[in-house]
Amino acid sequence: MLITHRRRLIGALTATLVALTGVAATQASSSADTADTTGHHRGHHHKHKHHRHLKKIQLLSFNDFHGNLEPPSGSSGRIVVGHHLDPVTGKPVDNTMDVGGVEYLSTHLAQARRGHRNSLTVAAGDIIGASPLLSAAFHDEPTIEAMNRLGLDVTAVGNHEFDEGYRELQRMQYGGCIDDGAGANNQNSCPNGVFTGADFDMLAANVTYAGSNRTILPSYTIKNLHGAKIGFIGMTLKDTPSIVTASGVQGLEFKDEVATANALVPVLRRQGVKAIVVLIHQGGVPDKQQWTDPNGKTWAVNPNYDYACGGGGSLIAASSPILGIAANLHPQIDMVVSGHTHQPYVCSVRDPA
């Protein structure tokens, strides 16, 4: 990958809110170096000969789907696409669009992939959990099956993946049915008699069994796109135990995100990975966006779904946890896909000195 002195930080809109818009907000193209080179890849330190075998890779991302197979109602299914002045008050009003649901998301993912031979779809957690009845009534099995069909390649786990405990999370990955008889708690597992689990990788690099270094799910996965090896590290926020019921995290330890990701960089590099992406269920909140009305007056308004730091706004709020994480990740980690805060932003964060 062509690495500069800045790392692209991507924060997707929640998939409960978006489809076309969420994809657009989180679409990124990167060049993955397939040459067998040596030394560190640090922007201007590259020599031209290292770039002769480059592949353009498209990454499409979303997060916080929360089992919304159908379009959510109200503000949860609405995004900001622009602004106008209220003719009565003379103040800015958001232009919004109703979006969401798995059919909408799948359709626009397919459109975004068209013409891109090297395209991957990734997510940053909370794909399941806190779900509407259509998914929750069947233990979120329908959402996993829907993600299989829309072509999700890899996701990090989020805090809501632990709502039912790690064994249920492992069942989401590997499959199997729950013997719930006629339906414990009005839930029914495997209505068709079988649940094969996720076809995509679910990653939990910073979640281990208590007292050990053994993770409950794989820490990383490597995708090989016609010779371009891309490594994905997936993590939830280390503070998951503080926002999930005790029974959901019993017997587990949640470790520091930065230390976990940085320790995996040499592991991936030894396997020939030239580009590394962190998928993390932690995020930030964008500042107000600066919008100039037709009369030339500038207002601080709610940011558009495709909010870009520095483009009509500044960085996301300084208190945003993802900023400290991104700033301290190993320089050979090239991209961060974040979530959790249900906010739109695309930012660049400097590598550590």
C-alpha positions as CSV (number, residue, x, y, z in Angstrom):
1,M,0.0,0.0,0.0
2,L,1.1,3.5,-0.6
3,I,1.5,4.8,2.9
4,T,1.7,8.5,3.6
5,H,2.5,10.3,6.8
6,R,-1.2,10.4,7.5
7,R,-3.5,7.5,8.2
8,R,-7.0,7.4,6.8
9,L,-9.5,7.1,9.6
10,I,-13.0,6.0,8.5
11,G,-16.1,6.2,10.6
12,A,-19.2,4.7,8.9
13,L,-22.7,5.9,9.3
14,T,-24.7,3.2,11.1
15,A,-26.1,0.7,8.7
16,T,-29.4,1.0,10.4
17,L,-29.5,4.5,8.9
18,V,-27.9,4.1,5.5
19,A,-27.4,2.1,2.4
20,L,-26.2,4.1,-0.6
21,T,-25.3,6.9,1.7
22,G,-23.4,4.7,4.2
23,V,-21.5,3.0,1.4
24,A,-20.6,6.4,0.0
25,A,-19.5,7.7,3.3
26,T,-17.1,4.8,3.9
27,Q,-15.9,3.9,0.4
28,A,-12.1,4.1,0.1
29,S,-9.7,3.0,-2.5
30,S,-6.2,2.0,-1.7
31,S,-3.2,0.7,-3.6
32,A,-1.8,-2.5,-2.3
33,D,1.8,-3.3,-3.1
34,T,2.2,-6.9,-4.3
35,A,6.0,-6.7,-4.7
36,D,8.2,-8.7,-2.3
37,T,10.0,-5.7,-0.8
38,T,12.0,-5.2,2.4
39,G,12.3,-2.5,4.9
40,H,9.6,-0.2,6.4
41,H,6.8,1.3,4.2
42,R,6.7,4.9,5.4
43,G,5.4,7.3,2.7
44,H,8.2,9.2,1.1
45,H,10.7,6.5,2.2
46,H,9.3,4.3,-0.5
47,K,11.5,3.9,-3.6
48,H,9.8,4.0,-6.9
49,K,10.7,0.4,-7.7
50,H,8.5,-0.8,-4.9
51,H,5.4,0.6,-6.6
52,R,5.6,-1.3,-9.9
53,H,3.1,-3.9,-8.8
54,L,0.2,-2.0,-7.4
55,K,-3.5,-3.0,-7.2
56,K,-6.3,-0.7,-6.6
57,I,-8.5,-2.0,-3.8
58,Q,-12.0,-0.8,-2.9
59,L,-13.2,-1.2,0.7
60,L,-16.9,-0.7,1.5
61,S,-17.8,-0.5,5.1
62,F,-20.8,-0.2,7.4
63,N,-21.4,-0.6,11.1
64,D,-24.1,-0.9,13.8
65,F,-26.6,-2.7,11.7
66,H,-28.4,-4.0,14.8
67,G,-30.5,-6.5,13.0
68,N,-32.5,-3.8,11.1
69,L,-33.6,-6.1,8.3
70,E,-36.4,-3.7,7.6
71,P,-36.0,0.1,7.3
72,P,-36.1,1.7,10.7
73,S,-38.7,4.3,11.4
74,G,-38.3,7.9,12.6
75,S,-35.0,9.6,13.0
76,S,-33.2,6.2,13.2
77,G,-33.9,5.7,9.5
78,R,-33.0,9.2,8.4
79,I,-29.7,10.8,7.3
80,V,-28.7,14.4,6.6
81,V,-27.9,15.1,3.0
82,G,-27.8,18.9,2.9
83,H,-29.4,22.1,4.4
84,H,-31.7,24.9,3.5
85,L,-33.1,28.0,5.1
86,D,-36.4,27.9,6.8
87,P,-38.6,30.5,5.0
88,V,-40.2,31.5,8.3
89,T,-37.4,31.5,10.8
90,G,-34.5,32.2,8.4
91,K,-32.5,29.6,10.1
92,P,-30.9,26.4,8.7
93,V,-32.9,23.2,8.5
94,D,-31.5,19.8,7.6
95,N,-32.4,18.2,4.3
96,T,-32.9,14.5,5.2
97,M,-33.4,11.2,3.3
98,D,-35.2,8.1,4.6
99,V,-32.9,5.1,4.1
100,G,-32.1,1.7,5.6
101,G,-33.0,-2.0,5.7
102,V,-31.1,-4.9,4.3
103,E,-32.6,-4.8,0.8
104,Y,-31.6,-1.1,0.4
105,L,-28.1,-1.8,1.8
106,S,-27.6,-4.8,-0.4
107,T,-28.8,-3.0,-3.6
108,H,-26.4,-0.1,-3.1
109,L,-23.5,-2.3,-2.1
110,A,-24.0,-4.1,-5.4
111,Q,-24.0,-0.8,-7.3
112,A,-20.8,0.4,-5.5
113,R,-19.0,-2.9,-6.4
114,R,-19.9,-2.7,-10.0
115,G,-16.8,-2.2,-12.1
116,H,-14.4,-2.8,-9.2
117,R,-12.7,-6.2,-9.5
118,N,-10.9,-5.9,-6.2
119,S,-13.6,-4.9,-3.7
120,L,-14.2,-6.0,-0.1
121,T,-17.1,-5.3,2.2
122,V,-16.2,-4.9,5.9
123,A,-18.0,-3.9,9.1
124,A,-17.1,-2.5,12.5
125,G,-19.4,-4.4,14.8
126,D,-22.9,-4.4,16.4
127,I,-24.2,-6.2,13.3
128,I,-26.5,-8.0,15.7
129,G,-27.9,-7.3,19.2
130,A,-30.5,-4.7,20.2
131,S,-32.3,-5.9,17.2
132,P,-36.0,-5.5,16.1
133,L,-38.4,-8.4,16.5
134,L,-37.9,-9.7,13.0
135,S,-34.3,-10.6,13.8
136,A,-34.4,-10.9,17.6
137,A,-37.3,-13.5,17.5
138,F,-35.0,-15.9,15.8
139,H,-31.8,-15.2,17.9
140,D,-30.5,-12.9,15.1
141,E,-30.0,-15.8,12.8
142,P,-31.8,-14.0,10.0
143,T,-29.4,-11.1,10.2
144,I,-26.3,-13.4,9.9
145,E,-27.9,-15.1,6.9
146,A,-28.7,-11.7,5.3
147,M,-25.1,-10.6,5.8
148,N,-24.0,-13.8,4.1
149,R,-26.2,-13.0,1.1
150,L,-25.2,-9.4,0.7
151,G,-21.5,-10.4,0.6
152,L,-20.0,-9.2,3.9
153,D,-16.4,-10.3,4.0
154,V,-15.2,-9.6,7.5
155,T,-16.4,-7.8,10.7
156,A,-15.1,-6.9,14.1
157,V,-17.3,-7.8,17.0
158,G,-19.0,-4.9,18.9
159,N,-20.4,-4.7,22.4
160,H,-23.8,-5.9,21.4
161,E,-22.4,-9.1,20.0
162,F,-21.9,-10.0,23.7
163,D,-25.5,-9.4,24.8
164,E,-26.1,-13.2,24.9
165,G,-22.6,-14.2,26.0
166,Y,-19.6,-15.4,24.1
167,R,-21.0,-18.9,23.4
168,E,-23.9,-17.4,21.5
169,L,-21.5,-15.2,19.6
170,Q,-19.4,-18.2,18.7
171,R,-22.6,-19.9,17.4
172,M,-23.2,-16.9,15.2
173,Q,-19.8,-17.6,13.6
174,Y,-19.8,-21.3,13.4
175,G,-23.5,-22.2,13.3
176,G,-25.7,-24.7,15.2
177,C,-29.2,-24.5,16.7
178,I,-30.4,-23.7,20.1
179,D,-32.7,-26.3,21.7
180,D,-35.4,-23.8,22.8
181,G,-38.4,-26.0,22.4
182,A,-41.4,-24.0,21.4
183,G,-39.4,-20.9,21.8
184,A,-37.9,-19.7,25.1
185,N,-38.6,-16.0,25.7
186,N,-40.7,-16.0,22.5
187,Q,-37.6,-16.8,20.4
188,N,-37.2,-19.6,18.0
189,S,-33.9,-20.9,16.7
190,C,-33.5,-22.6,13.3
191,P,-37.1,-22.4,12.1
192,N,-35.9,-24.1,8.9
193,G,-34.1,-26.8,10.9
194,V,-30.5,-25.6,10.2
195,F,-28.3,-22.6,10.9
196,T,-24.8,-22.7,9.3
197,G,-23.5,-19.5,10.8
198,A,-21.6,-16.7,9.2
199,D,-19.8,-17.1,5.9
200,F,-17.8,-14.0,6.8
201,D,-15.0,-13.7,9.4
202,M,-16.0,-12.4,12.9
203,L,-12.9,-11.0,14.6
204,A,-12.2,-10.4,18.3
205,A,-8.5,-9.7,18.7
206,N,-8.7,-8.1,22.1
207,V,-11.2,-10.5,23.8
208,T,-9.7,-13.5,25.6
209,Y,-10.8,-16.1,28.0
210,A,-10.1,-14.9,31.5
211,G,-6.5,-15.7,32.6
212,S,-5.3,-16.6,29.2
213,N,-4.2,-15.1,25.9
214,R,-6.5,-17.3,23.9
215,T,-9.0,-15.2,22.0
216,I,-12.7,-16.3,21.7
217,L,-12.6,-15.7,17.9
218,P,-9.8,-15.2,15.5
219,S,-7.7,-12.0,15.9
220,Y,-7.2,-11.3,12.3
221,T,-7.8,-12.5,8.8
222,I,-5.9,-12.1,5.5
223,K,-7.6,-11.5,2.2
224,N,-5.7,-12.1,-0.9
225,L,-7.0,-10.2,-3.9
226,H,-5.1,-11.5,-6.9
227,G,-1.8,-11.3,-5.2
228,A,-2.5,-8.3,-2.9
229,K,-2.5,-9.4,0.7
230,I,-4.6,-7.3,3.0
231,G,-4.7,-8.0,6.8
232,F,-7.7,-7.1,8.9
233,I,-7.6,-6.9,12.7
234,G,-10.9,-6.8,14.4
235,M,-11.6,-5.5,17.9
236,T,-14.4,-4.3,20.2
237,L,-13.9,-1.4,22.6
238,K,-12.0,-2.4,25.8
239,D,-14.8,-0.9,27.9
240,T,-17.4,-3.4,26.7
241,P,-17.8,-4.9,30.2
242,S,-19.0,-1.5,31.4
243,I,-21.9,-1.3,28.9
244,V,-22.9,-5.0,28.7
245,T,-24.7,-7.1,31.3
246,A,-22.3,-9.0,33.5
247,S,-23.6,-12.4,32.3
248,G,-22.7,-11.4,28.7
249,V,-19.0,-10.9,29.4
250,Q,-18.6,-13.5,32.2
251,G,-15.3,-15.4,31.9
252,L,-13.7,-12.9,29.5
253,E,-11.1,-10.2,29.5
254,F,-11.1,-7.2,27.2
255,K,-7.7,-5.9,26.4
256,D,-6.2,-2.5,25.3
257,E,-7.0,-1.8,21.7
258,V,-3.7,-0.1,20.7
259,A,-1.5,-2.7,22.4
260,T,-3.5,-5.6,20.8
261,A,-3.4,-4.2,17.3
262,N,0.3,-3.1,17.4
263,A,1.3,-6.6,18.6
264,L,-0.3,-8.1,15.5
265,V,1.6,-6.0,12.9
266,P,4.7,-8.1,12.8
267,V,2.6,-11.3,12.8
268,L,0.9,-10.0,9.6
269,R,4.0,-8.7,8.0
270,R,5.7,-12.1,8.4
271,Q,2.9,-13.5,6.3
272,G,3.5,-11.1,3.4
273,V,0.8,-8.6,4.3
274,K,1.5,-5.2,2.8
275,A,-1.6,-3.4,3.9
276,I,-3.2,-3.5,7.3
277,V,-6.7,-2.4,8.3
278,V,-8.1,-2.2,11.8
279,L,-11.8,-2.7,12.2
280,I,-12.8,-1.4,15.6
281,H,-16.1,-0.9,17.4
282,Q,-15.1,2.4,18.9
283,G,-15.7,5.9,17.5
284,G,-16.1,9.6,17.7
285,V,-18.5,12.5,17.2
286,P,-18.0,15.0,14.4
287,D,-18.0,18.7,15.1
288,K,-20.6,20.9,13.6
289,Q,-20.2,21.5,9.9
290,Q,-19.8,25.0,8.4
291,W,-22.5,25.7,5.9
292,T,-22.8,28.9,3.9
293,D,-26.4,29.8,2.9
294,P,-27.4,31.5,-0.4
295,N,-27.1,34.9,1.2
296,G,-23.4,34.3,2.1
297,K,-23.9,33.8,5.8
298,T,-22.1,30.8,7.4
299,W,-23.8,28.6,10.0
300,A,-22.8,25.7,12.2
301,V,-25.1,22.9,11.2
302,N,-25.5,19.1,11.6
303,P,-22.9,17.4,9.4
304,N,-23.9,15.6,6.2
305,Y,-23.6,11.8,6.0
306,D,-20.4,12.1,4.1
307,Y,-18.7,14.5,6.5
308,A,-15.0,14.8,5.8
309,C,-12.8,16.3,8.5
310,G,-11.3,19.5,7.3
311,G,-13.8,19.8,4.5
312,G,-16.3,22.3,5.9
313,G,-15.5,21.3,9.5
314,S,-12.6,20.4,11.7
315,L,-11.7,17.1,13.3
316,I,-14.2,15.0,15.3
317,A,-14.5,16.1,18.9
318,A,-11.2,16.0,20.8
319,S,-12.8,13.8,23.4
320,S,-13.6,11.1,20.9
321,P,-11.9,7.8,22.0
322,I,-11.1,6.8,18.4
323,L,-8.7,9.7,18.0
324,G,-6.3,8.5,20.7
325,I,-6.5,5.0,19.4
326,A,-5.8,5.9,15.8
327,A,-3.0,8.3,16.7
328,N,-1.1,5.6,18.6
329,L,-1.4,2.7,16.3
330,H,1.7,1.3,14.6
331,P,2.7,3.3,11.5
332,Q,2.3,0.2,9.3
333,I,-1.4,0.1,10.1
334,D,-2.9,2.0,7.2
335,M,-6.6,2.4,7.8
336,V,-9.1,2.4,10.7
337,V,-12.8,1.6,10.2
338,S,-14.7,2.6,13.3
339,G,-18.2,2.5,14.6
340,H,-20.2,2.5,17.9
341,T,-21.1,6.2,18.0
342,H,-23.5,6.0,15.0
343,Q,-21.9,9.1,13.5
344,P,-20.6,9.9,10.0
345,Y,-17.0,11.0,9.4
346,V,-13.9,10.4,7.3
347,C,-10.7,11.8,8.8
348,S,-6.9,11.6,8.5
349,V,-4.9,11.1,11.7
350,R,-1.1,11.4,11.8
351,D,1.0,8.4,12.5
352,P,3.0,8.4,15.7
353,A,6.4,10.0,15.4
